[in-house]
Amino acid sequence: MFKRILFAHNATPSSERALLYLEHLARVENAEVIVLHVYEPPERYMAMGGYEQLVSQLEALAREVVQDAVEHLQDVDLNVRGLVHAGVPARLILEVAHEEDASLIVLGTRGPSNVKDLLLGDVSTEVLRHASCPVLVIS
């Protein structure tokens, strides 16, 4: 049923909990797993000195997050690969899900960033609204 699962890892406690569900689902479904972390460079600091170094550090942290998850899933004999992208998280999660023909998106929710998204965070809400495949959100 789920041949390719996209795990949108946002380095939060809910993502760590989601990893446990993902591991079980991928094993039961014999699915390939794609671990994705999207970091959003803070544009408001673009004109300041050291911006390139800040972005470089954000990318390095993103790669560590993905590598840790990939190694964990490889250690339990799952077929997994990792991706890191810079940009708007919800948009990129949806784009990668489409490009990779994901049959399921798994993500944790960071929580609300505004009043209208009281139950879920704004990224998870956006992914749920626009995904063309099932979405499993872990809080």
QUIVEN-V431194 format. One record per run of one state. SS is the DSSP state (~ for helix, > for strand, _ for the rest). FROM is the first residue (numbers start at 1). LEN is the number of residues. Records with the same first field share a line. If there is no record, write none. Layout:
SS = FROM-LEN  FROM-LEN
This chain:
_ = 1-3  9-4  30-2  40-3  46-5  76-4  87-2  100-4  109-6  118-4  131-3  139-1
> = 4-5  32-8  80-7  104-5  134-5
~ = 13-17  43-3  51-25  89-11  115-3  122-9
